[in-house]
Amino acid sequence: MTMSEIPSQFQSLLRAHLPYADSAELSARDELAGLGLDSMGVVRLLVDIENGYAVELPDDLLDESTFATVGSLWQALVTLPAFPPVR
């Protein structure tokens, strides 16, 4: 996965929950915990994702591997059947 595959809309939504992220483009390999995402941040991020994309993440996706990196989280979203197509 390349950086260009992570849409700027998703990066903006994500960046609001990453206190240590700078203004540079987020990479798929960036570790969310390393950028300051903690357990409370995951809950707030989950709400923002579900509201922003009108989806519901199934419980089986709510684990550490999904929230490990920018890319793992984005990949979990785009595999949802109800996820809107990326333009």
N, CA, C and O atoms as CSV, one atom per row, in Angstrom:
chain,resi,resn,atom,element,x,y,z
A,1,MET,N,N,0.848,-1.178,0.000
A,1,MET,CA,C,0.000,0.000,0.000
A,1,MET,C,C,0.893,1.240,0.000
A,1,MET,O,O,1.839,1.337,0.781
A,2,THR,N,N,0.585,2.164,-0.866
A,2,THR,CA,C,1.371,3.386,-0.939
A,2,THR,C,C,0.625,4.517,-0.243
A,2,THR,O,O,-0.567,4.413,0.047
A,3,MET,N,N,1.351,5.597,0.017
A,3,MET,CA,C,0.728,6.742,0.667
A,3,MET,C,C,-0.434,7.274,-0.147
A,3,MET,O,O,-1.436,7.714,0.418
A,4,SER,N,N,-0.315,7.241,-1.464
A,4,SER,CA,C,-1.368,7.795,-2.295
A,4,SER,C,C,-2.653,6.982,-2.204
A,4,SER,O,O,-3.714,7.457,-2.610
A,5,GLU,N,N,-2.572,5.769,-1.679
A,5,GLU,CA,C,-3.766,4.953,-1.514
A,5,GLU,C,C,-4.528,5.304,-0.229
A,5,GLU,O,O,-5.637,4.813,-0.018
A,6,ILE,N,N,-3.953,6.135,0.614
A,6,ILE,CA,C,-4.631,6.581,1.831
A,6,ILE,C,C,-5.211,7.969,1.508
A,6,ILE,O,O,-4.471,8.952,1.473
A,7,PRO,N,N,-6.522,8.052,1.275
A,7,PRO,CA,C,-7.114,9.328,0.853
A,7,PRO,C,C,-6.921,10.442,1.880
A,7,PRO,O,O,-6.876,10.196,3.085
A,8,SER,N,N,-6.811,11.652,1.384
A,8,SER,CA,C,-6.585,12.800,2.271
A,8,SER,C,C,-7.744,12.999,3.241
A,8,SER,O,O,-7.526,13.452,4.365
A,9,GLN,N,N,-8.961,12.674,2.841
A,9,GLN,CA,C,-10.113,12.803,3.743
A,9,GLN,C,C,-9.922,11.901,4.963
A,9,GLN,O,O,-10.180,12.312,6.095
A,10,PHE,N,N,-9.468,10.668,4.721
A,10,PHE,CA,C,-9.233,9.738,5.824
A,10,PHE,C,C,-8.062,10.209,6.671
A,10,PHE,O,O,-8.111,10.116,7.898
A,11,GLN,N,N,-7.007,10.714,6.034
A,11,GLN,CA,C,-5.856,11.219,6.783
A,11,GLN,C,C,-6.278,12.371,7.693
A,11,GLN,O,O,-5.829,12.456,8.836
A,12,SER,N,N,-7.135,13.250,7.194
A,12,SER,CA,C,-7.601,14.381,8.009
A,12,SER,C,C,-8.392,13.905,9.208
A,12,SER,O,O,-8.199,14.394,10.321
A,13,LEU,N,N,-9.285,12.950,8.984
A,13,LEU,CA,C,-10.080,12.408,10.079
A,13,LEU,C,C,-9.161,11.758,11.113
A,13,LEU,O,O,-9.334,11.947,12.318
A,14,LEU,N,N,-8.201,11.005,10.638
A,14,LEU,CA,C,-7.274,10.293,11.505
A,14,LEU,C,C,-6.357,11.242,12.271
A,14,LEU,O,O,-6.121,11.055,13.464
A,15,ARG,N,N,-5.852,12.236,11.599
A,15,ARG,CA,C,-4.896,13.174,12.195
A,15,ARG,C,C,-5.455,13.861,13.443
A,15,ARG,O,O,-4.702,14.194,14.359
A,16,ALA,N,N,-6.764,14.073,13.481
A,16,ALA,CA,C,-7.394,14.710,14.645
A,16,ALA,C,C,-7.227,13.880,15.918
A,16,ALA,O,O,-7.401,14.391,17.024
A,17,HIS,N,N,-6.887,12.597,15.758
A,17,HIS,CA,C,-6.737,11.691,16.896
A,17,HIS,C,C,-5.283,11.311,17.158
A,17,HIS,O,O,-4.998,10.463,18.004
A,18,LEU,N,N,-4.367,11.942,16.429
A,18,LEU,CA,C,-2.952,11.599,16.533
A,18,LEU,C,C,-2.147,12.815,16.995
A,18,LEU,O,O,-1.653,13.580,16.166
A,19,PRO,N,N,-2.012,13.001,18.315
A,19,PRO,CA,C,-1.348,14.197,18.823
A,19,PRO,C,C,0.117,14.339,18.415
A,19,PRO,O,O,0.643,15.452,18.414
A,20,TYR,N,N,0.781,13.249,18.072
A,20,TYR,CA,C,2.203,13.334,17.718
A,20,TYR,C,C,2.446,13.357,16.214
A,20,TYR,O,O,3.596,13.368,15.775
A,21,ALA,N,N,1.379,13.365,15.421
A,21,ALA,CA,C,1.553,13.409,13.964
A,21,ALA,C,C,1.883,14.840,13.554
A,21,ALA,O,O,1.276,15.791,14.046
A,22,ASP,N,N,2.847,14.985,12.655
A,22,ASP,CA,C,3.149,16.315,12.139
A,22,ASP,C,C,2.275,16.566,10.912
A,22,ASP,O,O,1.346,15.804,10.649
A,23,SER,N,N,2.557,17.594,10.186
A,23,SER,CA,C,1.696,17.951,9.057
A,23,SER,C,C,2.030,17.171,7.791
A,23,SER,O,O,1.363,17.337,6.770
A,24,ALA,N,N,3.048,16.328,7.844
A,24,ALA,CA,C,3.418,15.532,6.669
A,24,ALA,C,C,2.336,14.495,6.380
A,24,ALA,O,O,1.551,14.129,7.255
A,25,GLU,N,N,2.315,14.037,5.139
A,25,GLU,CA,C,1.355,13.011,4.753
A,25,GLU,C,C,1.612,11.746,5.560
A,25,GLU,O,O,2.760,11.363,5.787
A,26,LEU,N,N,0.534,11.102,5.989
A,26,LEU,CA,C,0.662,9.870,6.753
A,26,LEU,C,C,0.982,8.711,5.809
A,26,LEU,O,O,0.450,8.629,4.702
A,27,SER,N,N,1.841,7.839,6.259
A,27,SER,CA,C,2.221,6.656,5.493
A,27,SER,C,C,1.412,5.464,5.986
A,27,SER,O,O,1.023,5.412,7.153
A,28,ALA,N,N,1.163,4.520,5.111
A,28,ALA,CA,C,0.457,3.299,5.495
A,28,ALA,C,C,1.194,2.559,6.608
A,28,ALA,O,O,0.571,1.845,7.393
A,29,ARG,N,N,2.509,2.721,6.683
A,29,ARG,CA,C,3.310,2.028,7.701
A,29,ARG,C,C,3.369,2.771,9.040
A,29,ARG,O,O,3.880,2.221,10.016
A,30,ASP,N,N,2.865,3.996,9.111
A,30,ASP,CA,C,2.916,4.752,10.363
A,30,ASP,C,C,2.132,4.027,11.454
A,30,ASP,O,O,0.974,3.657,11.264
A,31,GLU,N,N,2.780,3.833,12.594
A,31,GLU,CA,C,2.140,3.153,13.714
A,31,GLU,C,C,1.274,4.146,14.482
A,31,GLU,O,O,1.738,5.208,14.896
A,32,LEU,N,N,0.010,3.780,14.662
A,32,LEU,CA,C,-0.943,4.687,15.310
A,32,LEU,C,C,-0.574,4.946,16.772
A,32,LEU,O,O,-0.699,6.078,17.239
A,33,ALA,N,N,-0.128,3.937,17.497
A,33,ALA,CA,C,0.270,4.134,18.898
A,33,ALA,C,C,1.456,5.083,18.985
A,33,ALA,O,O,1.519,5.920,19.885
A,34,GLY,N,N,2.386,4.956,18.064
A,34,GLY,CA,C,3.555,5.831,18.044
A,34,GLY,C,C,3.210,7.276,17.750
A,34,GLY,O,O,3.954,8.191,18.102
A,35,LEU,N,N,2.062,7.470,17.097
A,35,LEU,CA,C,1.606,8.834,16.802
A,35,LEU,C,C,0.663,9.348,17.883
A,35,LEU,O,O,0.065,10.414,17.733
A,36,GLY,N,N,0.528,8.589,18.979
A,36,GLY,CA,C,-0.217,9.058,20.141
A,36,GLY,C,C,-1.624,8.531,20.296
A,36,GLY,O,O,-2.354,8.998,21.170
A,37,LEU,N,N,-2.037,7.564,19.471
A,37,LEU,CA,C,-3.384,7.009,19.615
A,37,LEU,C,C,-3.403,6.052,20.799
A,37,LEU,O,O,-2.705,5.037,20.797
A,38,ASP,N,N,-4.205,6.379,21.813
A,38,ASP,CA,C,-4.342,5.519,22.986
A,38,ASP,C,C,-5.729,4.869,22.975
A,38,ASP,O,O,-6.492,5.054,22.027
A,39,SER,N,N,-6.053,4.120,24.010
A,39,SER,CA,C,-7.320,3.373,24.018
A,39,SER,C,C,-8.538,4.292,23.959
A,39,SER,O,O,-9.514,3.975,23.280
A,40,MET,N,N,-8.495,5.411,24.653
A,40,MET,CA,C,-9.615,6.362,24.567
A,40,MET,C,C,-9.670,6.992,23.183
A,40,MET,O,O,-10.751,7.251,22.656
A,41,GLY,N,N,-8.514,7.235,22.602
A,41,GLY,CA,C,-8.459,7.779,21.248
A,41,GLY,C,C,-9.051,6.827,20.231
A,41,GLY,O,O,-9.703,7.255,19.278
A,42,VAL,N,N,-8.826,5.523,20.431
A,42,VAL,CA,C,-9.395,4.518,19.534
A,42,VAL,C,C,-10.919,4.604,19.559
A,42,VAL,O,O,-11.566,4.545,18.513
A,43,VAL,N,N,-11.487,4.744,20.749
A,43,VAL,CA,C,-12.945,4.829,20.877
A,43,VAL,C,C,-13.466,6.067,20.146
A,43,VAL,O,O,-14.440,5.985,19.398
A,44,ARG,N,N,-12.823,7.206,20.362
A,44,ARG,CA,C,-13.257,8.441,19.688
A,44,ARG,C,C,-13.064,8.343,18.175
A,44,ARG,O,O,-13.913,8.794,17.407
A,45,LEU,N,N,-11.956,7.757,17.753
A,45,LEU,CA,C,-11.687,7.578,16.331
A,45,LEU,C,C,-12.732,6.661,15.706
A,45,LEU,O,O,-13.218,6.928,14.607
A,46,LEU,N,N,-13.072,5.599,16.390
A,46,LEU,CA,C,-14.080,4.667,15.894
A,46,LEU,C,C,-15.413,5.377,15.655
A,46,LEU,O,O,-16.054,5.172,14.625
A,47,VAL,N,N,-15.822,6.204,16.600
A,47,VAL,CA,C,-17.064,6.966,16.447
A,47,VAL,C,C,-16.969,7.897,15.238
A,47,VAL,O,O,-17.905,7.973,14.442
A,48,ASP,N,N,-15.853,8.600,15.096
A,48,ASP,CA,C,-15.687,9.511,13.965
A,48,ASP,C,C,-15.693,8.767,12.623
A,48,ASP,O,O,-16.270,9.248,11.648
A,49,ILE,N,N,-15.061,7.613,12.578
A,49,ILE,CA,C,-15.049,6.819,11.337
A,49,ILE,C,C,-16.464,6.359,11.003
A,49,ILE,O,O,-16.919,6.496,9.867
A,50,GLU,N,N,-17.152,5.813,11.998
A,50,GLU,CA,C,-18.500,5.303,11.743
A,50,GLU,C,C,-19.450,6.420,11.331
A,50,GLU,O,O,-20.290,6.227,10.452
A,51,ASN,N,N,-19.326,7.580,11.955
A,51,ASN,CA,C,-20.171,8.715,11.576
A,51,ASN,C,C,-19.761,9.317,10.244
A,51,ASN,O,O,-20.611,9.646,9.417
A,52,GLY,N,N,-18.469,9.460,10.036
A,52,GLY,CA,C,-17.963,10.104,8.825
A,52,GLY,C,C,-18.172,9.299,7.556
A,52,GLY,O,O,-18.353,9.865,6.478
A,53,TYR,N,N,-18.148,7.984,7.683
A,53,TYR,CA,C,-18.290,7.120,6.502
A,53,TYR,C,C,-19.606,6.345,6.491
A,53,TYR,O,O,-19.848,5.550,5.583
A,54,ALA,N,N,-20.458,6.572,7.494
A,54,ALA,CA,C,-21.760,5.895,7.591
A,54,ALA,C,C,-21.605,4.373,7.508
A,54,ALA,O,O,-22.314,3.698,6.762
A,55,VAL,N,N,-20.663,3.858,8.292
A,55,VAL,CA,C,-20.427,2.413,8.362
A,55,VAL,C,C,-20.393,2.006,9.828
A,55,VAL,O,O,-20.308,2.846,10.724
A,56,GLU,N,N,-20.460,0.708,10.047
A,56,GLU,CA,C,-20.272,0.177,11.398
A,56,GLU,C,C,-19.202,-0.889,11.316
A,56,GLU,O,O,-19.323,-1.847,10.552
A,57,LEU,N,N,-18.157,-0.724,12.104
A,57,LEU,CA,C,-17.093,-1.727,12.117
A,57,LEU,C,C,-17.550,-2.920,12.939
A,57,LEU,O,O,-17.937,-2.765,14.097
A,58,PRO,N,N,-17.510,-4.114,12.348
A,58,PRO,CA,C,-17.913,-5.306,13.108
A,58,PRO,C,C,-16.934,-5.580,14.245
A,58,PRO,O,O,-15.756,-5.228,14.174
A,59,ASP,N,N,-17.445,-6.210,15.283
A,59,ASP,CA,C,-16.631,-6.482,16.469
A,59,ASP,C,C,-15.351,-7.239,16.153
A,59,ASP,O,O,-14.338,-7.028,16.819
A,60,ASP,N,N,-15.372,-8.126,15.140
A,60,ASP,CA,C,-14.173,-8.911,14.847
A,60,ASP,C,C,-13.046,-8.056,14.262
A,60,ASP,O,O,-11.906,-8.514,14.185
A,61,LEU,N,N,-13.348,-6.822,13.849
A,61,LEU,CA,C,-12.294,-5.921,13.371
A,61,LEU,C,C,-11.745,-5.023,14.477
A,61,LEU,O,O,-10.749,-4.326,14.281
A,62,LEU,N,N,-12.388,-5.041,15.623
A,62,LEU,CA,C,-11.977,-4.150,16.714
A,62,LEU,C,C,-10.902,-4.814,17.566
A,62,LEU,O,O,-11.143,-5.233,18.698
A,63,ASP,N,N,-9.706,-4.896,16.981
A,63,ASP,CA,C,-8.594,-5.485,17.721
A,63,ASP,C,C,-7.311,-4.697,17.449
A,63,ASP,O,O,-7.294,-3.756,16.656
A,64,GLU,N,N,-6.250,-5.106,18.125
A,64,GLU,CA,C,-4.984,-4.377,18.014
A,64,GLU,C,C,-4.431,-4.363,16.600
A,64,GLU,O,O,-3.838,-3.368,16.184
A,65,SER,N,N,-4.613,-5.439,15.858
A,65,SER,CA,C,-4.038,-5.483,14.506
A,65,SER,C,C,-4.722,-4.479,13.575
A,65,SER,O,O,-4.067,-3.897,12.710
A,66,THR,N,N,-6.016,-4.273,13.742
A,66,THR,CA,C,-6.723,-3.294,12.909
A,66,THR,C,C,-6.214,-1.886,13.184
A,66,THR,O,O,-6.052,-1.089,12.260
A,67,PHE,N,N,-5.964,-1.584,14.443
A,67,PHE,CA,C,-5.545,-0.239,14.851
A,67,PHE,C,C,-4.027,-0.129,15.015
A,67,PHE,O,O,-3.550,0.753,15.728
A,68,ALA,N,N,-3.266,-1.007,14.367
A,68,ALA,CA,C,-1.810,-0.989,14.492
A,68,ALA,C,C,-1.181,0.129,13.668
A,68,ALA,O,O,-0.350,0.884,14.173
A,69,THR,N,N,-1.573,0.233,12.413
A,69,THR,CA,C,-0.976,1.237,11.521
A,69,THR,C,C,-2.066,1.950,10.737
A,69,THR,O,O,-3.218,1.517,10.705
A,70,VAL,N,N,-1.680,3.044,10.110
A,70,VAL,CA,C,-2.602,3.774,9.239
A,70,VAL,C,C,-3.128,2.828,8.165
A,70,VAL,O,O,-4.327,2.801,7.888
A,71,GLY,N,N,-2.237,2.059,7.568
A,71,GLY,CA,C,-2.616,1.150,6.499
A,71,GLY,C,C,-3.528,0.021,6.950
A,71,GLY,O,O,-4.463,-0.338,6.234
A,72,SER,N,N,-3.273,-0.544,8.123
A,72,SER,CA,C,-4.117,-1.652,8.593
A,72,SER,C,C,-5.529,-1.173,8.877
A,72,SER,O,O,-6.492,-1.895,8.621
A,73,LEU,N,N,-5.662,0.020,9.397
A,73,LEU,CA,C,-6.988,0.570,9.664
A,73,LEU,C,C,-7.705,0.877,8.354
A,73,LEU,O,O,-8.879,0.541,8.198
A,74,TRP,N,N,-7.014,1.512,7.415
A,74,TRP,CA,C,-7.630,1.828,6.122
A,74,TRP,C,C,-8.044,0.547,5.397
A,74,TRP,O,O,-9.126,0.486,4.814
A,75,GLN,N,N,-7.190,-0.471,5.432
A,75,GLN,CA,C,-7.498,-1.741,4.760
A,75,GLN,C,C,-8.737,-2.383,5.370
A,75,GLN,O,O,-9.559,-2.946,4.648
A,76,ALA,N,N,-8.880,-2.307,6.695
A,76,ALA,CA,C,-10.067,-2.871,7.351
A,76,ALA,C,C,-11.328,-2.150,6.878
A,76,ALA,O,O,-12.370,-2.777,6.689
A,77,LEU,N,N,-11.233,-0.846,6.689
A,77,LEU,CA,C,-12.399,-0.072,6.246
A,77,LEU,C,C,-12.793,-0.405,4.815
A,77,LEU,O,O,-13.968,-0.647,4.535
A,78,VAL,N,N,-11.833,-0.420,3.916
A,78,VAL,CA,C,-12.180,-0.623,2.502
A,78,VAL,C,C,-12.668,-2.038,2.215
A,78,VAL,O,O,-13.250,-2.279,1.158
A,79,THR,N,N,-12.447,-2.972,3.124
A,79,THR,CA,C,-12.947,-4.321,2.914
A,79,THR,C,C,-14.376,-4.499,3.417
A,79,THR,O,O,-14.980,-5.549,3.201
A,80,LEU,N,N,-14.922,-3.484,4.085
A,80,LEU,CA,C,-16.309,-3.567,4.542
A,80,LEU,C,C,-17.248,-3.509,3.341
A,80,LEU,O,O,-17.069,-2.663,2.465
A,81,PRO,N,N,-18.242,-4.391,3.284
A,81,PRO,CA,C,-19.166,-4.389,2.154
A,81,PRO,C,C,-19.906,-3.059,1.980
A,81,PRO,O,O,-20.201,-2.653,0.856
A,82,ALA,N,N,-20.202,-2.391,3.080
A,82,ALA,CA,C,-20.981,-1.152,3.013
A,82,ALA,C,C,-20.108,0.096,2.846
A,82,ALA,O,O,-20.627,1.213,2.823
A,83,PHE,N,N,-18.783,-0.085,2.731
A,83,PHE,CA,C,-17.902,1.078,2.671
A,83,PHE,C,C,-18.091,1.796,1.336
A,83,PHE,O,O,-18.116,1.167,0.278
A,84,PRO,N,N,-18.225,3.125,1.402
A,84,PRO,CA,C,-18.406,3.876,0.153
A,84,PRO,C,C,-17.184,3.784,-0.742
A,84,PRO,O,O,-16.056,3.723,-0.254
A,85,PRO,N,N,-17.401,3.774,-2.039
A,85,PRO,CA,C,-16.246,3.725,-2.943
A,85,PRO,C,C,-15.386,4.977,-2.818
A,85,PRO,O,O,-15.893,6.074,-2.584
A,86,VAL,N,N,-14.082,4.795,-2.975
A,86,VAL,CA,C,-13.139,5.902,-2.883
A,86,VAL,C,C,-13.069,6.602,-4.216
A,86,VAL,O,O,-12.945,5.960,-5.259
A,87,ARG,N,N,-13.149,7.916,-4.184
A,87,ARG,CA,C,-13.060,8.708,-5.426
A,87,ARG,C,C,-11.864,9.585,-5.389
A,87,ARG,O,O,-11.613,10.327,-6.339
